[in-house]
Amino acid sequence: MTIFKEFTKGFVKENPVFVMALGLCPVLAVSSSVENAIGMGAAATFVLVFSNIFISLIKNFIPNKIRIPSYIVVIASFVTIVDMVMEAYVPALHKNLGLFIPLIVVNCIILGRAEAFAGKNNVIRSIVDGLGMGIGFTLALIVIAIIREILGAGQLLGFDVLPETYKPMLIAILAPGAFIVMGLLMGLMNMKKK
């Protein structure tokens, strides 16, 4: 597979959210606003790229019996960096994302890419895979958040986008709204494939 195809496969063909249905907990929890979606996507992408790099570099030195725990330690190290940087530089976003930042450690997208890709490929391909999957995850979060924020608040990034007469659909920014929007988008993706 070419580097370009490796990079773009996470956007649509192997999108972690809409195709593989991975990492749905943060998708459903933080996609009530575009700002939260961008923050979570950036955090997950950072962890994905740097854990892929590191795992790709050390894969030959890790005994097979402790491979997964070793990957988790690497991932947890990068999550800790993201958590501390966000708390220091964007405290409001850090507060909004709350527990979902530390939960990146057990996000199946990141551990899955470490196991399925970085543990078997070189550093360059691992970087490209991490970036592609991270951007695909972020795009999915943003699309869901845009729909939920517009329907649920009539706003986008704090700006009114619908007329004052619009009555916001509260369900859109609540948990059931996340399931509904995500389900409809998954259905559209499957329909497009056929």
MIBA-386377 format. One record per residue (C-alpha): residue in three letters; residue number from 1; x, y, z. Coordinates in Angstrom, 1 decimal, decimal comma, padded with zeros to 4 digits. Layout:
N
@aa:ALA&i:NUM&px:X&py:Y&pz:Z
...
# end
This chain:
194
@aa:MET&i:1&px:000,0&py:000,0&pz:000,0
@aa:THR&i:2&px:001,3&py:003,4&pz:-000,9
@aa:ILE&i:3&px:002,1&py:006,0&pz:001,8
@aa:PHE&i:4&px:-000,8&py:008,2&pz:000,5
@aa:LYS&i:5&px:-003,3&py:005,3&pz:000,7
@aa:GLU&i:6&px:-001,9&py:004,4&pz:004,1
@aa:PHE&i:7&px:-002,6&py:008,0&pz:005,3
@aa:THR&i:8&px:-006,1&py:008,4&pz:003,8
@aa:LYS&i:9&px:-007,5&py:004,9&pz:004,7
@aa:GLY&i:10&px:-008,5&py:006,3&pz:008,2
@aa:PHE&i:11&px:-010,6&py:009,1&pz:006,7
@aa:VAL&i:12&px:-013,3&py:006,9&pz:005,1
@aa:LYS&i:13&px:-012,3&py:003,3&pz:004,1
@aa:GLU&i:14&px:-011,2&py:002,3&pz:007,6
@aa:ASN&i:15&px:-012,6&py:005,2&pz:009,6
@aa:PRO&i:16&px:-012,2&py:004,2&pz:013,3
@aa:VAL&i:17&px:-015,7&py:005,5&pz:014,3
@aa:PHE&i:18&px:-018,0&py:005,0&pz:011,3
@aa:VAL&i:19&px:-016,5&py:001,8&pz:009,8
@aa:MET&i:20&px:-014,7&py:000,0&pz:012,6
@aa:ALA&i:21&px:-016,9&py:001,3&pz:015,4
@aa:LEU&i:22&px:-014,0&py:001,9&pz:017,8
@aa:GLY&i:23&px:-013,5&py:004,6&pz:020,4
@aa:LEU&i:24&px:-017,2&py:005,2&pz:020,7
@aa:CYS&i:25&px:-017,2&py:006,1&pz:024,4
@aa:PRO&i:26&px:-015,4&py:009,5&pz:023,9
@aa:VAL&i:27&px:-017,2&py:010,0&pz:020,6
@aa:LEU&i:28&px:-020,6&py:009,9&pz:022,3
@aa:ALA&i:29&px:-019,5&py:011,7&pz:025,4
@aa:VAL&i:30&px:-017,6&py:014,7&pz:024,1
@aa:SER&i:31&px:-019,2&py:015,4&pz:020,7
@aa:SER&i:32&px:-021,8&py:017,7&pz:022,1
@aa:SER&i:33&px:-019,7&py:020,7&pz:020,9
@aa:VAL&i:34&px:-017,2&py:021,2&pz:018,1
@aa:GLU&i:35&px:-014,6&py:022,7&pz:020,5
@aa:ASN&i:36&px:-014,7&py:019,5&pz:022,6
@aa:ALA&i:37&px:-014,5&py:017,4&pz:019,5
@aa:ILE&i:38&px:-011,4&py:019,2&pz:018,2
@aa:GLY&i:39&px:-009,7&py:019,0&pz:021,6
@aa:MET&i:40&px:-010,4&py:015,3&pz:022,0
@aa:GLY&i:41&px:-009,4&py:014,6&pz:018,4
@aa:ALA&i:42&px:-006,1&py:016,5&pz:018,8
@aa:ALA&i:43&px:-005,3&py:014,7&pz:022,0
@aa:ALA&i:44&px:-006,1&py:011,3&pz:020,6
@aa:THR&i:45&px:-004,1&py:012,0&pz:017,4
@aa:PHE&i:46&px:-001,0&py:013,1&pz:019,4
@aa:VAL&i:47&px:-001,1&py:010,0&pz:021,5
@aa:LEU&i:48&px:-001,7&py:007,8&pz:018,4
@aa:VAL&i:49&px:001,2&py:009,2&pz:016,4
@aa:PHE&i:50&px:003,7&py:009,3&pz:019,2
@aa:SER&i:51&px:002,8&py:005,9&pz:020,7
@aa:ASN&i:52&px:003,0&py:004,4&pz:017,2
@aa:ILE&i:53&px:006,5&py:005,9&pz:016,7
@aa:PHE&i:54&px:007,8&py:004,6&pz:020,0
@aa:ILE&i:55&px:006,2&py:001,2&pz:019,7
@aa:SER&i:56&px:007,5&py:000,8&pz:016,2
@aa:LEU&i:57&px:011,0&py:001,6&pz:017,5
@aa:ILE&i:58&px:011,0&py:-000,8&pz:020,4
@aa:LYS&i:59&px:008,9&py:-003,6&pz:019,0
@aa:ASN&i:60&px:011,8&py:-006,0&pz:018,5
@aa:PHE&i:61&px:013,0&py:-005,5&pz:022,1
@aa:ILE&i:62&px:009,7&py:-006,4&pz:023,8
@aa:PRO&i:63&px:009,2&py:-010,1&pz:024,7
@aa:ASN&i:64&px:005,9&py:-011,4&pz:023,3
@aa:LYS&i:65&px:004,5&py:-012,3&pz:026,7
@aa:ILE&i:66&px:004,5&py:-008,7&pz:027,9
@aa:ARG&i:67&px:003,8&py:-007,0&pz:024,5
@aa:ILE&i:68&px:000,3&py:-005,6&pz:025,4
@aa:PRO&i:69&px:001,2&py:-004,3&pz:028,9
@aa:SER&i:70&px:004,3&py:-002,7&pz:027,4
@aa:TYR&i:71&px:002,2&py:-001,0&pz:024,8
@aa:ILE&i:72&px:-000,2&py:000,3&pz:027,5
@aa:VAL&i:73&px:002,7&py:001,8&pz:029,4
@aa:VAL&i:74&px:003,9&py:003,6&pz:026,3
@aa:ILE&i:75&px:000,4&py:004,9&pz:025,5
@aa:ALA&i:76&px:-000,1&py:005,9&pz:029,2
@aa:SER&i:77&px:003,1&py:008,0&pz:029,1
@aa:PHE&i:78&px:001,9&py:010,0&pz:026,1
@aa:VAL&i:79&px:-001,6&py:010,4&pz:027,6
@aa:THR&i:80&px:000,0&py:011,8&pz:030,8
@aa:ILE&i:81&px:001,9&py:014,3&pz:028,7
@aa:VAL&i:82&px:-001,3&py:015,4&pz:026,9
@aa:ASP&i:83&px:-003,3&py:015,6&pz:030,1
@aa:MET&i:84&px:-000,7&py:017,8&pz:031,8
@aa:VAL&i:85&px:-000,2&py:020,1&pz:028,8
@aa:MET&i:86&px:-004,0&py:020,5&pz:028,4
@aa:GLU&i:87&px:-004,4&py:021,2&pz:032,0
@aa:ALA&i:88&px:-001,7&py:023,9&pz:031,9
@aa:TYR&i:89&px:-002,5&py:025,6&pz:028,6
@aa:VAL&i:90&px:-006,2&py:025,0&pz:028,0
@aa:PRO&i:91&px:-007,8&py:024,5&pz:031,4
@aa:ALA&i:92&px:-011,4&py:025,1&pz:030,2
@aa:LEU&i:93&px:-011,1&py:022,4&pz:027,6
@aa:HIS&i:94&px:-009,4&py:020,1&pz:030,0
@aa:LYS&i:95&px:-012,3&py:020,6&pz:032,4
@aa:ASN&i:96&px:-014,9&py:019,9&pz:029,7
@aa:LEU&i:97&px:-013,2&py:016,7&pz:028,5
@aa:GLY&i:98&px:-012,6&py:015,6&pz:032,1
@aa:LEU&i:99&px:-012,2&py:011,9&pz:032,6
@aa:PHE&i:100&px:-012,1&py:011,2&pz:028,9
@aa:ILE&i:101&px:-008,5&py:012,4&pz:028,6
@aa:PRO&i:102&px:-007,1&py:009,7&pz:030,9
@aa:LEU&i:103&px:-009,4&py:007,2&pz:029,3
@aa:ILE&i:104&px:-007,4&py:007,6&pz:026,0
@aa:VAL&i:105&px:-005,1&py:005,0&pz:027,6
@aa:VAL&i:106&px:-007,7&py:002,3&pz:027,1
@aa:ASN&i:107&px:-009,1&py:003,7&pz:023,8
@aa:CYS&i:108&px:-009,2&py:000,6&pz:021,5
@aa:ILE&i:109&px:-008,3&py:002,7&pz:018,5
@aa:ILE&i:110&px:-004,9&py:003,5&pz:020,0
@aa:LEU&i:111&px:-004,2&py:000,1&pz:021,4
@aa:GLY&i:112&px:-005,5&py:-001,6&pz:018,3
@aa:ARG&i:113&px:-003,2&py:000,5&pz:016,0
@aa:ALA&i:114&px:-000,3&py:-000,2&pz:018,3
@aa:GLU&i:115&px:-000,9&py:-004,0&pz:018,1
@aa:ALA&i:116&px:-002,1&py:-004,3&pz:014,5
@aa:PHE&i:117&px:000,1&py:-001,7&pz:012,8
@aa:ALA&i:118&px:003,0&py:-000,1&pz:014,8
@aa:GLY&i:119&px:004,0&py:-003,5&pz:016,2
@aa:LYS&i:120&px:004,5&py:-004,8&pz:012,7
@aa:ASN&i:121&px:005,7&py:-001,9&pz:010,6
@aa:ASN&i:122&px:008,5&py:000,6&pz:010,3
@aa:VAL&i:123&px:008,5&py:004,1&pz:011,9
@aa:ILE&i:124&px:007,5&py:006,1&pz:008,8
@aa:ARG&i:125&px:004,5&py:003,9&pz:008,0
@aa:SER&i:126&px:003,5&py:004,0&pz:011,7
@aa:ILE&i:127&px:003,6&py:007,8&pz:011,7
@aa:VAL&i:128&px:001,5&py:007,9&pz:008,6
@aa:ASP&i:129&px:-001,0&py:005,4&pz:010,0
@aa:GLY&i:130&px:-001,2&py:007,2&pz:013,3
@aa:LEU&i:131&px:-001,8&py:010,6&pz:011,5
@aa:GLY&i:132&px:-004,4&py:009,1&pz:009,1
@aa:MET&i:133&px:-006,3&py:007,3&pz:011,8
@aa:GLY&i:134&px:-006,1&py:010,3&pz:014,2
@aa:ILE&i:135&px:-007,4&py:012,7&pz:011,6
@aa:GLY&i:136&px:-010,2&py:010,2&pz:010,6
@aa:PHE&i:137&px:-011,2&py:010,0&pz:014,3
@aa:THR&i:138&px:-011,1&py:013,8&pz:014,6
@aa:LEU&i:139&px:-013,1&py:014,3&pz:011,5
@aa:ALA&i:140&px:-015,8&py:011,8&pz:012,7
@aa:LEU&i:141&px:-015,9&py:013,6&pz:016,0
@aa:ILE&i:142&px:-016,3&py:017,0&pz:014,3
@aa:VAL&i:143&px:-019,0&py:015,9&pz:011,9
@aa:ILE&i:144&px:-021,1&py:014,4&pz:014,8
@aa:ALA&i:145&px:-020,4&py:017,5&pz:017,0
@aa:ILE&i:146&px:-021,4&py:020,0&pz:014,2
@aa:ILE&i:147&px:-024,8&py:018,2&pz:013,7
@aa:ARG&i:148&px:-025,4&py:017,9&pz:017,5
@aa:GLU&i:149&px:-024,4&py:021,5&pz:018,3
@aa:ILE&i:150&px:-026,5&py:023,0&pz:015,5
@aa:LEU&i:151&px:-029,6&py:020,9&pz:016,2
@aa:GLY&i:152&px:-029,2&py:021,0&pz:020,0
@aa:ALA&i:153&px:-028,3&py:024,7&pz:020,5
@aa:GLY&i:154&px:-028,8&py:026,4&pz:017,1
@aa:GLN&i:155&px:-025,2&py:027,5&pz:017,3
@aa:LEU&i:156&px:-021,8&py:026,5&pz:016,0
@aa:LEU&i:157&px:-018,7&py:027,4&pz:018,0
@aa:GLY&i:158&px:-020,8&py:029,9&pz:020,0
@aa:PHE&i:159&px:-022,2&py:031,7&pz:017,0
@aa:ASP&i:160&px:-025,9&py:031,6&pz:016,2
@aa:VAL&i:161&px:-026,4&py:029,8&pz:012,9
@aa:LEU&i:162&px:-030,1&py:029,3&pz:013,0
@aa:PRO&i:163&px:-032,8&py:032,0&pz:013,4
@aa:GLU&i:164&px:-034,0&py:033,1&pz:016,8
@aa:THR&i:165&px:-037,3&py:031,4&pz:016,1
@aa:TYR&i:166&px:-035,6&py:028,0&pz:016,0
@aa:LYS&i:167&px:-036,4&py:025,8&pz:019,1
@aa:PRO&i:168&px:-033,3&py:023,8&pz:019,9
@aa:MET&i:169&px:-033,8&py:020,0&pz:020,1
@aa:LEU&i:170&px:-032,4&py:019,2&pz:023,5
@aa:ILE&i:171&px:-032,1&py:015,5&pz:022,7
@aa:ALA&i:172&px:-029,4&py:016,3&pz:020,2
@aa:ILE&i:173&px:-026,9&py:017,5&pz:022,9
@aa:LEU&i:174&px:-027,9&py:014,7&pz:025,3
@aa:ALA&i:175&px:-026,5&py:011,1&pz:025,1
@aa:PRO&i:176&px:-029,4&py:009,7&pz:023,1
@aa:GLY&i:177&px:-028,8&py:012,4&pz:020,5
@aa:ALA&i:178&px:-025,2&py:011,2&pz:020,1
@aa:PHE&i:179&px:-026,4&py:007,6&pz:019,4
@aa:ILE&i:180&px:-029,0&py:008,8&pz:016,9
@aa:VAL&i:181&px:-026,6&py:011,1&pz:015,0
@aa:MET&i:182&px:-023,8&py:008,5&pz:015,0
@aa:GLY&i:183&px:-026,2&py:005,8&pz:013,9
@aa:LEU&i:184&px:-027,6&py:007,9&pz:011,0
@aa:LEU&i:185&px:-024,1&py:008,8&pz:009,9
@aa:MET&i:186&px:-023,0&py:005,1&pz:010,0
@aa:GLY&i:187&px:-026,1&py:004,2&pz:008,0
@aa:LEU&i:188&px:-025,2&py:006,8&pz:005,4
@aa:MET&i:189&px:-021,6&py:005,5&pz:005,2
@aa:ASN&i:190&px:-022,9&py:001,9&pz:004,7
@aa:MET&i:191&px:-025,4&py:003,1&pz:002,1
@aa:LYS&i:192&px:-022,7&py:004,9&pz:000,2
@aa:LYS&i:193&px:-020,5&py:001,8&pz:000,2
@aa:LYS&i:194&px:-023,3&py:-000,2&pz:-001,4
# end
